């Protein structure tokens, strides 16, 4: 069995390769901006609470905009939507550069700009996630998701490190300027993709496939949606049929109606319900990053270098598992695999809470990062396989909200419980509750526990794009 992640999607599909490289470049710039904003807020206020306010500024737009943004992605050309949002993100980073270079930044102006950036991400990230099933065949979907996770882990480690070097050399304005330049990668990766118009019915997609640029893309979407609709016990097929009927009748539908339709589709699809609940269970109860400074102070004397190791250990573990994700290609019982990974995540944080030595503490965090990468990759596979194309924007929006919002709430939960009790009790109880939550989800949702990935289709369905 191959251990290393297969790079076939990068080798065989130029469009996916461009998107992958462009995403890595642009997200590295975004990580540098995140580092710079955090440091700028602290320099302005010298208040950890003010720095914590950045989390609130990011969470509120995610909560309010992500689901409507997913609905928008199902109504317009997703490629054009992502390009338009990218232009807005470039302008936002340029404003941050101007404030750092020429002065005038205030706490509330930075909060407002961070909230606007989160709103842009809430629209762009779910739409961009829908690109993958258009660009690679179904049998390479898991591999493509693992390669995407490598991007995340590399950025998680390299972004802050590079930002520290740039800040020491050129100040915060250097980070913001690098972010502006990095968006060239996003424009390059997305700009050369084929058109990706909304899919409303199998007939409509087949008709669109006869057109010029988007011909192969729409054909791939049709094949993917047809196969995906069969994976969740017929739920996806029923949802697509209902949507087709409404489209055939030509009745206009409000954004709220489409959003509610997407939520109803998730609710009646056991694989999606289980995947989202399992992820919320993991991030809400067992994500004690906010406890790291306190545990570092109690156990290791508050050494800042040790705190940096705690922050890095999870990223290092996640990168290792992303690189060695080859076995996921051969696994089909993805529901059971995800539950097992979440249980390992919870158990690792319980071990972190009581580990008596630094090496065991770092090992526990690395194991948690390893399990997290497998969890995210498998969840992504389930989401793409279980969702027909006409629902992908809305379902990926819910997936993004679960991942991003759950981590923010989990950090808040860990901090509150740690304040009421002790940091060790907070981390230990959160880890154990996560394990118990896995057992409860597996018992309550047998359809998710038994979920299996469909067998690979005999013919490829990927987009063919000229290099």
VEXDRENGU-645937 format. One record per atom (N, C-alpha, C): x, y, z. Coordinates in steps of 0.05 Angstrom, whole numbers. Example, Ala and Ser with C-alpha at 12.3 -4.5 7.8 and 13.67 -1.06 7.14 Angstrom:
! residues 2
((264,-114,156))
((246,-90,156))
((264,-66,156))
((257,-45,142))
((273,-21,143))
((258,1,157))
***
This chain:
! residues 467
((17,-24,0))
((0,0,0))
((18,25,0))
((11,44,-17))
((27,68,-20))
((22,86,4))
((44,95,18))
((41,112,41))
((41,142,34))
((59,150,15))
((60,178,8))
((35,186,-8))
((26,210,-4))
((4,221,-19))
((10,221,-49))
((-9,210,-64))
((-5,209,-93))
((-7,237,-106))
((12,243,-123))
((12,270,-136))
((1,268,-164))
((-13,247,-171))
((-24,244,-198))
((-42,267,-206))
((-60,277,-188))
((-76,300,-197))
((-59,325,-205))
((-37,329,-192))
((-19,351,-199))
((-5,346,-226))
((2,321,-231))
((16,314,-255))
((-2,313,-279))
((-26,303,-276))
((-43,298,-299))
((-63,321,-306))
((-68,338,-287))
((-89,359,-291))
((-77,387,-287))
((-69,400,-309))
((-56,426,-307))
((-74,447,-292))
((-100,446,-296))
((-117,466,-283))
((-116,462,-253))
((-117,437,-244))
((-115,433,-215))
((-88,441,-204))
((-67,436,-220))
((-40,443,-211))
((-37,473,-208))
((-48,488,-227))
((-46,517,-225))
((-62,527,-201))
((-86,516,-197))
((-102,524,-174))
((-88,518,-148))
((-75,494,-146))
((-61,486,-122))
((-37,504,-116))
((-21,510,-136))
((2,527,-132))
((-7,556,-126))
((-27,566,-141))
((-36,593,-136))
((-48,596,-108))
((-63,576,-99))
((-75,576,-73))
((-53,577,-51))
((-32,561,-55))
((-11,561,-35))
((2,588,-33))
((7,601,-55))
((20,627,-55))
((1,648,-42))
((-24,649,-50))
((-42,669,-39))
((-48,665,-9))
((-50,640,-1))
((-56,635,27))
((-31,641,45))
((-8,638,34))
((16,645,49))
((15,675,55))
((8,691,35))
((5,720,39))
((-16,726,59))
((-39,711,58))
((-60,716,78))
((-51,709,106))
((-35,688,109))
((-25,681,135))
((-6,703,146))
((9,716,128))
((26,738,136))
((9,762,145))
((-13,767,132))
((-31,789,140))
((-43,782,168))
((-51,758,172))
((-62,750,198))
((-42,755,220))
((-17,747,216))
((4,752,235))
((7,782,240))
((7,798,219))
((12,826,221))
((-11,841,236))
((-35,833,229))
((-58,846,243))
((-58,840,273))
((-52,815,280))
((-51,808,308))
((-30,825,323))
((-7,826,311))
((15,842,323))
((8,872,324))
((-5,882,303))
((-11,910,302))
((-32,917,323))
((-52,900,328))
((-71,905,348))
((-58,905,376))
((-40,886,380))
((-26,885,406))
((-8,909,410))
((5,918,389))
((22,942,391))
((6,967,397))
((-18,968,386))
((-35,991,391))
((-47,992,419))
((-53,968,430))
((-69,967,455))
((-54,955,479))
((-34,938,473))
((-21,922,495))
((-41,907,511))
((-63,898,498))
((-85,884,512))
((-90,857,499))
((-86,834,513))
((-94,808,502))
((-124,807,496))
((-141,821,511))
((-169,821,506))
((-175,833,479))
((-161,855,472))
((-165,867,446))
((-156,849,423))
((-135,833,428))
((-127,813,408))
((-149,792,405))
((-160,784,428))
((-182,764,427))
((-206,775,412))
((-210,801,412))
((-232,813,397))
((-230,808,367))
((-206,802,357))
((-204,796,329))
((-220,770,322))
((-221,752,341))
((-236,727,336))
((-266,733,334))
((-276,751,350))
((-304,759,348))
((-309,774,322))
((-291,791,314))
((-294,806,289))
((-295,787,265))
((-281,764,267))
((-281,745,245))
((-305,727,246))
((-314,719,270))
((-335,700,273))
((-362,710,264))
((-368,735,271))
((-395,746,264))
((-400,746,234))
((-382,756,217))
((-388,754,188))
((-390,725,178))
((-374,707,189))
((-377,679,181))
((-404,669,188))
((-414,675,211))
((-441,666,219))
((-463,677,202))
((-460,702,194))
((-482,716,180))
((-481,713,150))
((-457,709,139))
((-454,710,110))
((-448,684,96))
((-437,664,111))
((-428,640,98))
((-450,625,83))
((-473,620,97))
((-494,606,83))
((-507,621,60))
((-513,647,63))
((-522,662,40))
((-501,663,17))
((-475,663,25))
((-454,663,5))
((-454,637,-10))
((-459,614,3))
((-461,589,-10))
((-485,588,-29))
((-507,600,-22))
((-530,602,-39))
((-523,618,-64))
((-509,640,-61))
((-500,656,-84))
((-483,640,-102))
((-465,623,-91))
((-448,607,-108))
((-463,586,-124))
((-487,579,-116))
((-504,561,-131))
((-521,575,-151))
((-519,602,-153))
((-536,617,-171))
((-521,632,-193))
((-494,634,-189))
((-478,649,-209))
((-454,632,-217))
((-439,641,-237))
((-415,628,-245))
((-395,629,-222))
((-387,606,-211))
((-369,606,-187))
((-342,617,-193))
((-332,612,-217))
((-305,623,-224))
((-306,653,-223))
((-326,665,-235))
((-327,694,-235))
((-332,705,-207))
((-347,691,-191))
((-351,699,-163))
((-325,700,-148))
((-309,679,-150))
((-284,678,-136))
((-265,700,-146))
((-264,705,-172))
((-247,726,-182))
((-256,753,-172))
((-282,758,-171))
((-292,784,-161))
((-284,788,-131))
((-287,767,-115))
((-280,769,-87))
((-250,773,-84))
((-234,760,-101))
((-205,764,-99))
((-197,793,-104))
((-210,806,-123))
((-205,834,-127))
((-211,850,-102))
((-233,844,-88))
((-239,857,-63))
((-218,852,-42))
((-208,827,-41))
((-187,821,-21))
((-161,835,-26))
((-155,839,-52))
((-131,854,-59))
((-134,883,-49))
((-157,895,-54))
((-161,923,-45))
((-160,925,-14))
((-170,905,0))
((-169,905,29))
((-141,904,39))
((-124,886,28))
((-96,885,36))
((-81,910,30))
((-89,923,7))
((-76,949,0))
((-83,970,21))
((-108,970,31))
((-115,989,52))
((-99,984,77))
((-96,959,85))
((-80,952,109))
((-51,962,105))
((-40,958,81))
((-13,967,75))
((-11,998,79))
((-31,1012,68))
((-31,1041,70))
((-32,1050,99))
((-49,1037,115))
((-51,1045,143))
((-25,1040,158))
((-11,1018,152))
((14,1012,165))
((37,1030,155))
((36,1037,130))
((58,1052,118))
((56,1082,125))
((31,1093,125))
((27,1122,127))
((13,1130,153))
((6,1110,171))
((-7,1116,196))
((-37,1119,193))
((-50,1123,215))
((-79,1126,215))
((-94,1102,224))
((-80,1079,230))
((-94,1055,239))
((-104,1059,267))
((-129,1049,272))
((-140,1049,299))
((-150,1021,304))
((-156,1015,330))
((-166,988,336))
((-192,982,321))
((-211,1001,320))
((-236,995,308))
((-234,994,278))
((-216,1009,266))
((-212,1006,237))
((-200,979,230))
((-183,969,247))
((-172,942,242))
((-193,921,246))
((-210,924,266))
((-232,905,270))
((-250,905,245))
((-256,929,235))
((-274,930,212))
((-262,917,188))
((-236,921,183))
((-223,909,160))
((-221,879,163))
((-215,870,187))
((-215,841,192))
((-242,828,187))
((-263,842,196))
((-290,832,192))
((-297,831,162))
((-288,851,147))
((-293,852,118))
((-278,829,105))
((-253,824,114))
((-238,802,103))
((-251,775,108))
((-262,772,132))
((-276,747,139))
((-301,744,121))
((-315,766,115))
((-338,765,98))
((-330,756,70))
((-308,767,60))
((-298,758,33))
((-292,728,33))
((-279,719,55))
((-272,690,56))
((-297,673,58))
((-318,683,72))
((-342,668,75))
((-356,663,48))
((-352,681,29))
((-363,678,2))
((-344,661,-16))
((-318,668,-15))
((-299,656,-33))
((-292,627,-27))
((-287,621,-2))
((-276,594,5))
((-296,572,-2))
((-322,573,4))
((-339,551,-4))
((-341,549,-35))
((-342,572,-49))
((-344,570,-78))
((-319,557,-90))
((-295,564,-79))
((-271,553,-89))
((-269,523,-83))
((-280,514,-61))
((-279,486,-55))
((-295,469,-75))
((-315,481,-88))
((-331,467,-108))
((-315,462,-133))
((-292,474,-137))
((-277,471,-162))
((-266,442,-164))
((-259,430,-142))
((-243,405,-143))
((-258,383,-158))
((-284,378,-153))
((-297,356,-168))
((-298,362,-198))
((-296,387,-207))
((-295,393,-235))
((-268,388,-248))
((-247,387,-232))
((-220,387,-243))
((-207,360,-242))
((-216,342,-225))
((-204,315,-223))
((-226,294,-225))
((-219,270,-235))
((-240,249,-236))
((-246,239,-208))
((-268,225,-205))
((-278,217,-179))
((-258,200,-164))
((-244,182,-178))
((-225,164,-165))
((-201,179,-153))
((-196,204,-162))
((-174,219,-151))
((-183,241,-132))
((-209,240,-124))
((-219,261,-107))
((-206,261,-79))
((-203,238,-67))
((-190,236,-41))
((-161,246,-42))
((-147,239,-63))
((-119,248,-66))
((-118,278,-68))
((-137,289,-84))
((-137,318,-87))
((-143,333,-61))
((-161,321,-45))
((-167,333,-19))
((-142,332,-1))
((-127,310,-2))
((-103,308,15))
((-82,329,5))
((-79,332,-21))
((-61,352,-31))
((-69,381,-22))
((-95,386,-22))
((-104,412,-12))
((-97,416,17))
((-98,394,33))
((-91,396,61))
((-62,402,65))
((-45,392,46))
((-17,398,48))
((-13,428,45))
((-28,441,28))
((-27,470,25))
((-32,483,52))
((-53,475,66))
((-61,486,91))
((-38,483,112))
((-27,459,114))
((-7,454,134))
((19,469,128))
((27,470,102))
((51,485,95))
((47,515,102))
((24,525,95))
((19,554,102))
((18,558,132))
((7,539,147))
((5,542,176))
((33,544,189))
((52,530,177))
((79,530,188))
((96,553,176))
((95,556,149))
((113,574,136))
((103,603,137))
((77,607,137))
((66,634,136))
((75,652,160))
((70,643,185))
((79,659,207))
((110,662,209))
((124,641,202))
((153,643,203))
((163,664,183))
((153,663,159))
((161,683,139))
((152,711,147))
((129,713,159))
((119,739,168))
((137,751,189))
((147,734,207))
((166,744,228))
((191,755,216))
((202,742,195))
((226,751,182))
((221,777,168))
((199,778,153))
((192,803,138))
((187,826,156))
((173,821,179))
((167,843,198))
((193,854,209))
((212,836,216))
((237,845,227))
((253,862,207))
((249,856,181))
((265,869,160))
((251,895,150))
((224,893,146))
((210,915,132))
((186,925,148))
((181,914,172))
((158,923,187))
((133,910,178))
((111,918,192))
((85,906,185))
((76,912,156))
((84,935,146))
((76,941,119))
((88,922,99))
((111,909,106))
((122,889,88))
((104,865,85))
((92,856,108))
((73,834,107))
((49,840,90))
((38,864,94))
((14,871,78))
((21,874,48))
((44,885,42))
((51,887,14))
((56,859,1))
((68,841,17))
((72,814,7))
((45,801,2))
((25,806,18))
((-1,795,15))
((-14,805,-11))
((-11,831,-16))
((-22,842,-41))
((-9,828,-65))
((17,825,-65))
((31,811,-87))
((23,782,-90))
((18,769,-67))
((12,740,-68))
((-15,734,-82))
((-33,753,-83))
((-58,748,-97))
((-55,744,-127))
((-31,750,-137))
((-26,743,-165))
((-29,713,-169))
((-22,697,-149))
((-25,668,-150))
((-54,660,-153))
((-71,673,-137))
((-100,667,-138))
((-111,674,-166))
((-104,698,-176))
((-114,706,-202))
((-105,687,-224))
((-80,678,-222))
((-69,660,-242))
((-83,632,-240))
((-86,622,-216))
((-98,596,-213))
((-127,594,-220))
((-143,615,-213))
((-171,615,-218))
((-178,626,-246))
((-162,646,-255))
((-169,660,-280))
((-169,642,-304))
((-153,621,-304))
((-151,603,-328))
((-169,578,-326))
((-186,577,-305))
((-205,556,-304))
((-227,560,-324))
((-242,539,-332))
((-265,542,-349))
((-288,555,-335))
((-307,566,-349))
((-331,577,-337))
((-345,555,-321))
((-356,563,-298))
((-370,544,-280))
((-398,555,-273))
((-416,555,-293))
((-443,566,-288))
((-459,549,-268))
((-480,560,-256))
((-496,544,-238))
((-510,521,-251))
((-511,498,-238))
((-524,474,-248))
((-552,472,-236))
((-573,472,-252))
((-600,472,-241))
((-614,445,-246))
((-606,431,-267))
((-619,406,-273))
((-600,390,-290))
((-602,363,-289))
((-585,347,-307))
((-589,354,-336))
((-613,361,-345))
((-618,368,-372))
((-604,394,-379))
((-606,413,-360))
((-592,439,-364))
((-562,435,-366))
((-551,418,-350))
((-522,414,-351))
((-514,401,-376))
((-531,382,-386))
((-524,368,-411))
((-525,388,-434))
((-545,406,-434))
((-547,426,-454))
((-523,445,-454))
((-515,453,-430))
((-492,471,-428))
((-466,457,-437))
((-465,431,-435))
((-441,417,-443))
((-436,419,-473))
((-457,426,-488))
((-453,429,-517))
((-440,456,-524))
((-438,474,-505))
((-426,500,-510))
((-396,499,-511))
((-382,522,-517))
((-354,522,-521))
((-336,516,-498))
((-328,538,-483))
((-307,535,-462))
((-315,516,-441))
((-340,517,-432))
((-347,502,-408))
((-356,474,-415))
((-352,464,-439))
((-364,439,-447))
((-356,416,-429))
((-330,412,-426))
((-321,389,-410))
((-327,393,-381))
((-326,418,-372))
((-331,423,-343))
((-360,416,-336))
((-378,424,-353))
((-406,418,-347))
((-412,389,-349))
((-399,376,-368))
((-402,347,-370))
((-392,333,-345))
((-370,343,-335))
((-359,331,-310))
((-378,335,-287))
((-389,359,-286))
((-408,365,-264))
((-432,347,-266))
((-441,341,-290))
((-464,324,-293))
((-458,296,-283))
((-435,285,-293))
((-428,258,-284))
((-424,257,-254))
((-410,278,-242))
((-405,278,-214))
((-431,280,-198))
((-449,297,-207))
((-474,300,-192))
((-490,275,-193))
((-490,261,-217))
((-506,237,-219))
((-495,216,-200))
((-468,213,-200))
((-457,193,-182))
((-460,200,-153))
((-456,226,-147))
((-458,234,-119))
((-485,231,-108))
((-505,235,-126))
((-533,233,-116))
((-539,205,-107))
((-524,185,-116))
((-530,158,-108))
((-517,149,-83))
((-500,166,-71))
((-484,156,-49))
((-497,159,-22))
((-516,176,-19))
((-528,180,7))
((-556,169,9))
((-559,143,2))
((-584,129,4))
((-607,143,-11))
((-599,154,-34))
((-620,166,-51))
((-627,194,-44))
((-617,205,-22))
((-625,231,-13))
((-617,252,-33))
((-592,250,-43))
((-582,270,-62))
((-598,270,-87))
((-605,246,-97))
((-621,244,-121))
((-648,257,-118))
((-660,251,-95))
((-686,264,-90))
((-684,294,-90))
((-663,304,-77))
((-660,333,-75))
((-656,345,-102))
((-639,332,-119))
((-634,342,-146))
((-660,341,-163))
((-676,320,-159))
((-700,318,-174))
((-720,341,-167))
((-721,347,-141))
((-739,368,-132))
((-730,395,-143))
((-704,399,-143))
((-693,424,-154))
((-698,426,-184))
((-695,403,-198))
((-700,403,-227))
((-728,410,-233))
((-747,400,-217))
((-775,406,-222))
((-781,435,-219))
((-769,447,-199))
((-774,476,-194))
((-762,492,-217))
((-738,484,-227))
((-726,498,-249))
((-742,495,-274))
((-752,471,-279))
((-768,467,-303))
((-793,484,-303))
((-805,488,-280))
((-828,505,-279))
((-822,534,-283))
((-796,542,-281))
((-787,569,-286))
((-795,589,-264))
((-802,580,-241))
((-811,599,-220))
((-786,610,-207))
((-785,637,-203))
((-763,649,-189))
((-763,641,-159))
((-739,637,-148))
((-737,628,-121))
((-719,647,-105))
((-727,654,-81))
((-712,673,-65))
((-687,660,-55))
((-668,678,-47))
((-643,667,-35))
((-649,652,-9))
((-668,662,7))
((-675,649,32))
((-686,621,26))
((-703,618,6))
((-714,592,-1))
((-693,573,-9))
((-673,582,-25))
((-652,565,-33))
((-634,557,-10))
((-629,576,8))
((-613,570,32))
((-627,548,49))
((-652,552,54))
((-667,532,69))
((-668,505,55))
((-670,506,29))
((-669,481,14))
((-642,466,18))
((-620,482,18))
((-594,470,22))
((-592,457,50))
((-602,471,71))
((-602,460,98))
((-619,436,100))
((-642,435,86))
((-659,411,86))
((-645,388,73))
((-630,393,51))
((-615,372,38))
((-594,360,58))
((-581,377,72))
((-561,367,92))
((-575,351,113))
((-598,360,123))
((-611,346,144))
((-620,318,136))
((-628,315,111))
((-638,289,103))
((-617,271,91))
((-591,280,92))
((-569,264,82))
((-552,255,105))
((-554,230,114))
((-540,221,138))
((-510,226,137))
((-498,222,114))
((-469,225,112))
((-460,253,119))
((-475,273,109))
((-468,301,115))
((-474,308,144))
((-498,300,154))
((-504,305,182))
((-483,294,200))
((-475,270,196))
((-455,257,213))
((-428,270,211))
((-420,277,186))
((-394,290,183))
((-392,317,197))
((-413,333,194))
((-413,359,207))
((-415,357,237))
((-432,339,247))
((-434,336,276))
((-408,326,288))
((-395,307,275))
((-370,297,285))
((-349,319,286))
((-348,336,266))
((-329,358,266))
((-335,378,288))
((-360,386,291))
((-367,404,312))
((-360,392,340))
((-366,367,343))
((-359,353,368))
((-329,355,374))
((-312,353,353))
((-283,354,357))
((-274,382,363))
((-283,402,348))
((-272,429,351))
((-284,444,375))
((-309,438,382))
((-321,452,405))
((-310,443,431))
((-307,416,435))
((-299,406,460))
((-268,404,463))
((-254,398,441))
((-226,391,443))
((-209,408,424))
((-209,434,429))
((-191,452,414))
((-180,473,434))
((-162,464,452))
((-154,481,475))
((-130,499,468))
((-130,511,444))
((-107,528,437))
((-106,552,456))
((-130,562,464))
((-130,585,482))
((-118,579,510))
((-115,553,516))
((-103,544,541))
((-73,542,540))
((-61,543,516))
((-33,538,513))
((-16,557,530))
((-21,583,530))
((-4,601,546))
((-6,594,576))
((-30,588,586))
((-32,582,615))
((-19,555,622))
((-23,535,605))
((-10,509,611))
((20,511,608))
((30,527,589))
((58,532,586))
((70,545,610))
((55,564,622))
((64,578,646))
((65,560,670))
((44,543,673))
((42,525,696))
((63,503,695))
((66,492,671))
((82,467,669))
((111,472,660))
((115,493,644))
((142,497,633))
((154,524,638))
((143,538,658))
((154,563,667))
((149,587,649))
((131,584,630))
((124,607,613))
((145,614,592))
((163,595,585))
((183,601,565))
((170,605,538))
((174,629,525))
((161,634,500))
((170,615,477))
((194,604,479))
((203,585,459))
((187,559,461))
((181,552,486))
((164,528,490))
((136,532,480))
((125,556,484))
((99,562,473))
((99,560,443))
((121,569,430))
((123,566,401))
((123,537,393))
((136,520,408))
((137,491,402))
((109,480,404))
((93,488,424))
((66,478,427))
((49,485,402))
((53,510,393))
((38,519,369))
((46,504,344))
((72,498,343))
((83,485,318))
((77,455,317))
((75,442,341))
((73,413,341))
((48,403,326))
((25,416,330))
((1,408,315))
((5,411,285))
((17,433,276))
((21,437,248))
((40,417,236))
((61,410,252))
((80,390,242))
((67,362,239))
((51,355,259))
((37,329,258))
((17,329,234))
((4,351,230))
((-15,352,208))
((-1,351,181))
((23,363,178))
((38,361,153))
((47,333,148))
((56,319,168))
((65,291,165))
((42,274,154))
((18,277,166))
((-4,260,158))
((-14,268,130))
((-12,294,123))
((-20,303,96))
((-2,291,75))
((24,289,81))
((43,278,62))
((40,248,60))
((34,235,83))
((31,206,83))
((1,198,84))
((-14,211,66))
((-43,205,65))
((-50,185,44))
((-29,171,33))
((-35,151,12))
((-55,130,18))
((-55,119,43))
((-75,98,49))
((-104,107,47))
((-109,133,50))
((-137,142,48))
((-149,136,20))
((-132,134,0))
((-141,129,-27))
((-154,101,-29))
((-147,83,-11))
((-157,55,-12))
((-179,50,8))
((-186,70,24))
((-207,66,44))
((-234,75,33))
((-254,59,39))
((-281,66,29))
((-300,72,52))
((-295,62,76))
((-314,66,98))
((-307,92,112))
((-312,114,97))
((-303,140,107))
((-318,149,132))
((-343,141,136))
((-357,149,160))
((-343,138,185))
((-336,113,184))
((-323,100,207))
((-295,111,210))
((-281,117,188))
((-254,128,190))
((-255,156,203))
((-275,172,196))
((-276,199,208))
((-282,197,238))
((-300,180,246))
((-306,176,274))
((-281,168,289))
((-266,149,278))
((-241,140,291))
((-221,163,294))
((-218,179,273))
((-199,202,274))
((-207,222,295))
((-233,228,297))
((-242,247,317))
((-237,236,345))
((-241,210,349))
((-235,198,375))
((-206,200,382))
((-188,196,362))
((-159,199,367))
((-153,228,374))
((-165,247,360))
((-162,275,366))
((-169,281,395))
((-192,272,404))
((-200,277,432))
((-181,264,452))
((-174,239,446))
((-156,225,464))
((-128,238,465))
((-119,249,443))
((-93,262,443))
((-93,287,461))
((-115,302,460))
((-117,326,477))
((-120,319,507))
((-133,296,512))
((-135,287,540))
((-107,280,550))
((-91,267,533))
((-63,261,540))
((-47,286,543))
((-51,306,526))
((-37,332,528))
((-43,345,555))
((-67,342,565))
((-75,355,590))
((-59,344,614))
((-52,318,613))
((-39,306,637))
((-10,298,632))
((1,303,608))
((28,295,602))
((48,309,621))
((66,294,634))
((84,305,654))
((109,318,642))
((115,311,617))
((140,321,605))
((135,336,579))
((155,351,571))
((152,367,546))
((150,349,522))
((167,328,520))
((166,311,496))
((140,297,493))
((128,288,515))
((102,275,514))
((80,295,506))
((82,319,517))
((63,340,510))
((64,346,480))
((88,349,469))
((91,354,440))
((81,331,424))
((87,306,433))
((78,282,418))
((47,281,417))
((34,288,440))
((5,288,440))
((-6,308,421))
((5,332,420))
((-4,352,401))
((1,344,372))
((24,331,367))
((29,322,340))
((9,301,331))
((2,283,350))
((-18,263,343))
((-45,276,338))
((-52,296,353))
((-77,311,348))
((-76,324,320))
((-54,336,313))
((-52,348,286))
((-54,327,264))
((-42,304,269))
((-43,282,249))
((-73,273,246))
((-87,269,268))
((-115,261,266))
((-132,283,253))
((-126,308,259))
((-141,330,247))
((-140,330,217))
((-116,326,206))
((-113,326,177))
((-130,304,164))
((-128,280,175))
((-144,258,165))
((-174,264,167))
((-182,276,189))
((-210,283,193))
((-219,303,172))
((-204,324,167))
((-212,344,148))
((-212,332,119))
((-193,316,112))
((-192,304,86))
((-216,286,82))
((-222,269,101))
((-244,250,98))
((-271,265,97))
((-273,286,114))
((-298,302,114))
((-301,315,86))
((-280,325,75))
((-281,337,48))
((-290,317,27))
((-279,292,29))
((-287,271,10))
((-317,266,12))
((-327,263,37))
((-355,257,41))
((-373,279,30))
((-365,304,35))
((-380,327,26))
((-382,327,-4))
((-360,323,-18))
((-360,324,-47))
((-375,300,-59))
((-372,277,-48))
((-385,253,-59))
((-415,253,-54))
((-424,265,-32))
((-452,263,-24))
((-469,286,-35))
((-456,305,-50))
((-470,329,-57))
((-471,332,-88))
((-495,333,-100))
((-497,340,-128))
((-489,368,-133))
((-481,374,-158))
((-469,400,-164))
((-487,424,-157))
((-513,421,-161))
((-531,444,-156))
((-533,451,-127))
((-523,434,-109))
((-523,440,-80))
((-495,446,-70))
((-475,444,-86))
((-447,444,-76))
((-440,471,-63))
((-449,493,-74))
((-443,519,-61))
((-454,520,-33))
((-479,512,-29))
((-492,514,-3))
((-480,494,17))
((-475,470,8))
((-464,449,26))
((-435,456,33))
((-419,466,14))
((-392,473,21))
((-391,498,39))
((-411,515,36))
((-413,538,55))
((-418,528,83))
((-436,509,86))
((-441,497,113))
((-416,483,123))
((-401,470,106))
((-376,457,114))
((-356,477,123))
((-353,499,109))
((-335,520,117))
((-343,533,143))
((-369,537,147))
((-378,549,172))
((-373,530,196))
((-377,504,191))
((-372,484,212))
((-342,484,220))
((-325,485,200))
((-296,484,206))
((-286,509,218))
((-293,532,207))
((-282,558,217))
((-296,567,242))
((-323,565,242))
((-338,574,266))
((-334,556,290))
((-333,530,285))
((-329,511,307))
((-303,515,322))
((-282,522,307))
((-256,526,321))
((-257,551,337))
((-270,572,328))
((-272,597,344))
((-288,592,369))
((-311,579,367))
((-327,573,391))
((-312,554,410))
((-297,535,398))
((-282,516,415))
((-261,530,431))
((-247,549,419))
((-227,564,434))
((-240,580,457))
((-263,591,451))
((-278,606,472))
((-287,587,494))
((-297,564,487))
((-307,545,507))
((-284,536,525))
((-261,529,513))
((-238,520,528))
((-228,541,548))
((-228,566,538))
((-219,588,556))
((-238,593,579))
((-264,592,574))
((-284,596,595))
((-282,574,616))
((-282,549,607))
((-280,527,626))
((-254,528,641))
((-232,535,628))
((-207,538,641))
((-206,559,662))
((-222,581,658))
((-224,602,677))
((-240,594,701))
((-262,579,696))
((-279,570,718))
((-267,548,735))
((-251,531,722))
((-238,508,736))
((-208,512,735))
((-194,496,720))
((-165,499,715))
((-161,492,685))
((-139,502,674))
((-133,495,646))
((-131,465,641))
((-119,451,660))
((-116,422,657))
((-143,408,657))
((-161,416,674))
((-188,404,675))
((-203,410,649))
((-200,434,639))
((-213,442,614))
((-204,424,591))
((-177,421,588))
((-167,405,566))
((-174,376,569))
((-172,365,593))
((-178,337,598))
((-207,331,594))
((-225,347,605))
((-254,342,602))
((-262,345,573))
((-251,365,559))
((-257,368,531))
((-249,345,514))
((-226,334,518))
((-217,310,504))
((-234,286,508))
((-241,282,534))
((-258,258,540))
((-287,262,530))
((-297,286,531))
((-324,291,520))
((-325,287,490))
((-303,293,476))
((-302,288,448))
((-303,258,442))
((-289,241,457))
((-290,212,454))
((-319,202,459))
((-331,212,480))
((-359,203,486))
((-378,213,463))
((-373,236,453))
((-389,247,431))
((-387,230,406))
((-364,219,401))
((-360,201,378))
((-378,176,381))
((-378,165,405))
((-395,141,410))
((-424,148,406))
((-432,171,416))
((-461,179,414))
((-468,184,384))
((-451,197,369))
((-457,202,341))
((-459,176,325))
((-440,158,330))
((-440,132,317))
((-465,116,323))
((-475,118,348))
((-500,103,355))
((-524,116,344))
((-525,143,343))
((-549,158,335))
((-551,159,304))
((-529,157,290))
((-530,160,261))
((-516,135,248))
((-529,112,248))
((-517,88,236))
((-512,91,207))
((-529,108,193))
((-524,113,164))
((-497,126,159))
((-489,144,177))
((-463,157,174))
((-441,137,182))
((-445,122,203))
((-425,102,212))
((-419,82,190))
((-440,74,175))
((-437,54,154))
((-431,66,127))
((-428,92,125))
((-425,105,99))
((-400,94,85))
((-402,87,59))
((-380,78,43))
((-378,95,18))
((-353,101,11))
((-349,115,-14))
((-356,97,-38))
((-369,108,-58))
((-377,92,-82))
((-352,82,-96))
((-355,60,-110))
((-333,49,-126))
((-326,68,-148))
((-301,70,-156))
((-293,89,-177))
((-307,83,-203))
((-315,104,-217))
((-328,101,-243))
((-308,91,-264))
((-316,75,-283))
((-297,64,-303))
((-286,85,-321))
((-302,107,-326))
((-292,127,-345))
((-286,153,-329))
((-265,168,-337))
((-258,193,-324))
((-279,214,-329))
((-281,233,-310))
((-301,254,-313))
((-289,281,-307))
((-262,283,-309))
((-249,308,-302))
((-250,328,-324))
((-246,353,-317))
((-245,374,-337))
((-219,371,-353))
((-221,374,-379))
((-198,375,-396))
((-191,404,-403))
((-169,414,-393))
((-162,442,-397))
((-134,443,-409))
((-130,458,-429))
((-104,460,-442))
((-83,471,-423))
((-60,460,-423))
((-38,469,-405))
((-32,499,-411))
***
